[in-house]
Amino acid sequence: MKQTPETNTPLLRVEELVTAFSTETGQVRAVDGVSFEVAAGRTLGIVGESGCGKTVTALSIIQLLPYPNASILGGRILFEDLDLASAEIEELQRIRGNRIGMIFQEPMTALNPVHQIGRQIMEPLRLHQDLSEKEALSITLNMLNKVGIPSPEIILSEYPHQLSGGMRQRVMIAMALICNPSLVIADEPTTALDVTIQAQILELLQDMQNQSQTSFIMITHDLGVIAETCDDVVVMYAGRVAEQGTVEQVFNAPRHPYTQGLLSSIPRLHTPRKTQLKTIEGMVPALQDMPPGCRFNNRCSHTIDQCRTHYPNLDGQVGEHRTACHRWQEVTPS
């Protein structure tokens, strides 16, 4: 697991964030009361199954929610003393791509197919910094070298479809880091890549962070990526935080049954052949059909009557390790 110096300085503070989508049957909350902090120079992992609200949380932070179907109903997103949840569009445009970078899950849909790579990477520099074209070109070539792209002078004139998946992802990383942001949000940055390229991309992100002390939010469903790259972790389930703490705390002593289920589903190095992997029965509930009480109660083997009627807050606490479970003191870590 990653080791970085301890710091108590929050760069980003998300407080009771509520993000909802409008549907034919009314508003549904995809993110419902989520709170966490990202300290300067550290990496926070947000993990959970598909449909748990990870990407919606990220898009809420940078205000790129699909308009007009999605909106923030409540909470604060404090970044460098500015509340992004209520900021004016001009302030958001000043921060996006400049103070906060974003690495999207699928670069082929994030990159513009009709513009050359060089133009797309230089655009944030020309927009946010008072640089000449020559200065922007020099910085861009240097960044392409840093992210491991060979022959960057040739790549500048190529289009996204001419690059491999790994190269496109490196271009996305270059775009996210080109303005030296304080925070980078990486949404499933390795999902569509083969395992060899995944390892290269994760190593690249860690090297870039070590050089610049940039803070990261790593969004993934892969617990191995969390263990490899993150200092702190938030486990999300059905739009809420189930458990949070340092990676060591959560991985070594998981207190929420959902976290335990995720960790138990990972194949181990010495698992005997033909051993059936553990699974979490059932599926994440649909936004329109959330169960009363704890949203995990219909998949949990520890459910009691209280779980079906009252949602637990993040009251189960040992140091900075917090758990939203009525029975967190009784549930034995796996």
SVG drawing of the C-alpha trace seen along z (x, -y; Angstrom):
<svg xmlns="http://www.w3.org/2000/svg" viewBox="-44 -37 54 64">
<polyline fill="none" stroke="black" stroke-width="0.4" points="0.0,0.0 1.1,-3.5 2.8,-5.5 2.8,-9.4 3.6,-12.0 0.7,-12.7 -1.0,-16.0 -4.2,-17.5 -4.6,-20.3 -7.9,-19.7 -7.6,-20.9 -11.2,-19.8 -14.0,-19.3 -17.3,-17.8 -20.1,-18.3 -23.4,-16.5 -23.6,-16.6 -26.9,-15.8 -27.2,-15.4 -30.5,-14.4 -31.8,-13.5 -35.2,-14.4 -37.3,-11.5 -40.8,-10.9 -41.7,-9.8 -40.0,-12.7 -36.5,-13.4 -34.2,-10.6 -31.0,-11.1 -27.9,-9.6 -25.7,-11.1 -27.4,-11.5 -25.5,-13.2 -21.9,-12.3 -19.1,-13.9 -15.3,-13.5 -12.1,-15.4 -9.0,-15.3 -5.8,-16.5 -3.1,-18.3 -0.7,-15.9 -2.7,-12.8 -4.8,-10.4 -8.4,-9.6 -10.0,-6.5 -13.7,-6.3 -14.8,-2.7 -18.0,-0.8 -20.0,1.2 -21.5,-0.4 -24.5,-2.6 -23.2,-3.6 -22.7,-7.2 -19.0,-7.5 -18.9,-9.2 -21.9,-11.5 -19.9,-12.6 -16.9,-13.5 -19.1,-15.3 -20.7,-17.3 -17.4,-18.5 -16.5,-20.1 -20.1,-21.0 -20.2,-18.9 -23.6,-17.2 -25.9,-16.7 -28.1,-19.7 -31.0,-20.1 -31.7,-16.6 -29.2,-16.6 -28.7,-19.2 -27.2,-19.7 -29.9,-20.0 -27.8,-20.5 -24.4,-20.5 -21.1,-22.3 -18.0,-21.6 -15.3,-23.7 -12.1,-24.0 -9.5,-26.6 -12.1,-28.6 -14.6,-28.6 -17.9,-26.7 -18.1,-25.1 -21.7,-24.0 -22.9,-27.7 -20.1,-29.2 -20.8,-31.4 -20.1,-29.9 -17.2,-32.3 -15.5,-31.0 -16.0,-27.4 -14.5,-28.0 -11.5,-29.6 -11.0,-26.5 -11.8,-23.6 -8.8,-22.4 -6.7,-24.9 -6.9,-24.3 -8.8,-21.0 -8.0,-18.5 -10.1,-15.6 -9.1,-12.3 -12.2,-10.7 -13.0,-7.0 -13.2,-6.8 -10.7,-9.1 -12.3,-8.4 -15.5,-10.1 -13.7,-12.9 -11.3,-13.9 -12.6,-15.8 -12.3,-13.6 -12.0,-16.4 -9.1,-18.3 -5.5,-17.4 -3.9,-16.2 -1.6,-19.2 -4.5,-21.7 -6.5,-19.9 -3.6,-19.7 -2.6,-23.4 -6.1,-24.7 -6.1,-24.8 -2.8,-26.6 -4.0,-29.2 -7.3,-29.6 -5.9,-29.9 -2.4,-31.2 -1.1,-34.2 1.3,-32.3 2.4,-32.7 1.8,-29.8 5.6,-29.1 5.6,-28.9 2.5,-26.7 4.0,-24.4 7.2,-24.0 5.3,-23.1 3.1,-20.7 6.1,-18.8 7.6,-18.6 4.4,-17.2 4.1,-14.6 7.6,-13.5 6.8,-13.3 3.7,-11.0 5.8,-8.7 4.6,-9.4 7.3,-8.7 7.9,-11.2 5.7,-13.9 6.3,-16.2 4.5,-13.7 1.7,-13.0 0.8,-16.8 -0.5,-16.6 -2.4,-13.3 -6.1,-12.7 -7.5,-10.6 -8.5,-7.7 -4.9,-7.3 -3.7,-6.5 -3.9,-3.3 -6.1,-3.2 -3.0,-3.5 -1.7,-6.5 -5.1,-8.2 -5.2,-7.8 -1.7,-9.3 -2.9,-12.3 -5.8,-12.7 -3.4,-12.6 -1.2,-15.3 -4.3,-17.5 -5.3,-17.1 -1.9,-18.0 -0.8,-20.6 -1.7,-23.6 -0.2,-22.1 -3.6,-21.7 -3.9,-21.3 -6.4,-18.4 -6.9,-15.8 -10.0,-13.6 -9.4,-10.3 -12.6,-8.4 -11.8,-4.8 -8.6,-5.8 -7.5,-2.2 -10.8,-0.3 -10.6,0.1 -6.9,0.9 -5.2,4.3 -3.3,5.2 0.1,4.2 -1.0,0.8 -3.0,0.4 0.2,0.9 2.0,-1.6 -0.7,-4.3 -0.9,-3.8 2.8,-4.1 2.8,-7.2 0.1,-8.9 2.1,-8.1 5.3,-9.5 3.5,-12.7 2.1,-13.1 5.5,-12.6 6.9,-15.3 4.2,-17.9 2.5,-16.9 -0.9,-17.1 -3.8,-15.7 -5.8,-13.0 -9.3,-11.5 -9.2,-8.0 -12.6,-6.6 -12.6,-2.9 -14.4,0.4 -11.0,2.1 -9.8,2.6 -6.4,3.5 -6.0,0.0 -7.1,-1.5 -4.5,0.5 -1.8,-0.4 -2.3,-4.1 -4.4,-5.6 -3.8,-6.9 -7.5,-7.2 -10.6,-5.5 -14.4,-6.1 -16.6,-3.1 -19.9,-4.1 -23.1,-2.1 -26.3,-3.3 -25.4,-7.0 -24.1,-7.0 -20.9,-6.5 -20.7,-3.1 -17.2,-3.3 -14.2,-5.6 -10.7,-5.8 -7.1,-5.3 -6.5,-2.4 -4.7,-0.5 -7.6,-0.9 -10.3,0.1 -8.4,2.9 -7.0,4.4 -10.1,4.1 -13.3,3.5 -16.3,2.9 -19.1,2.6 -20.5,5.9 -20.5,4.3 -16.7,3.5 -16.1,7.0 -18.0,8.5 -16.0,6.5 -12.7,7.6 -13.8,11.2 -14.5,11.3 -10.9,10.7 -9.0,13.8 -6.0,14.5 -2.5,15.6 -2.7,18.9 -6.4,19.6 -6.7,23.4 -7.7,24.2 -11.5,24.7 -12.3,22.6 -15.4,20.6 -15.0,16.9 -17.3,15.3 -19.9,13.0 -22.4,10.4 -25.8,11.7 -28.2,9.3 -27.6,6.0 -27.4,2.3 -31.0,1.0 -32.3,-1.2 -32.5,-4.9 -36.3,-4.8 -36.6,-1.8 -34.3,-2.4 -35.2,-0.1 -36.1,-1.8 -33.5,-2.0 -30.0,-0.9 -29.8,-0.6 -27.7,2.6 -30.1,4.4 -31.6,6.7 -28.1,8.0 -26.6,8.2 -26.4,11.3 -26.2,9.2 -29.5,7.4 -31.8,6.8 -35.1,5.0 -33.4,1.6 -31.5,1.9 -34.9,2.1 -36.3,-1.1 -33.4,-3.5 -30.4,-4.4 -27.2,-4.4 -25.1,-7.5 -21.3,-7.4 -21.3,-7.0 -19.2,-3.9 -15.8,-5.4 -12.3,-4.3 -10.0,-7.2 -10.5,-8.4 -12.0,-5.1 -15.8,-5.6 -18.6,-3.1 -22.3,-3.5 -23.6,-0.3 -25.8,0.3 -23.8,3.4 -20.3,2.2 -19.0,3.2 -20.4,6.8 -19.4,7.4 -16.1,9.3 -13.6,8.2 -12.9,11.0"/>
</svg>
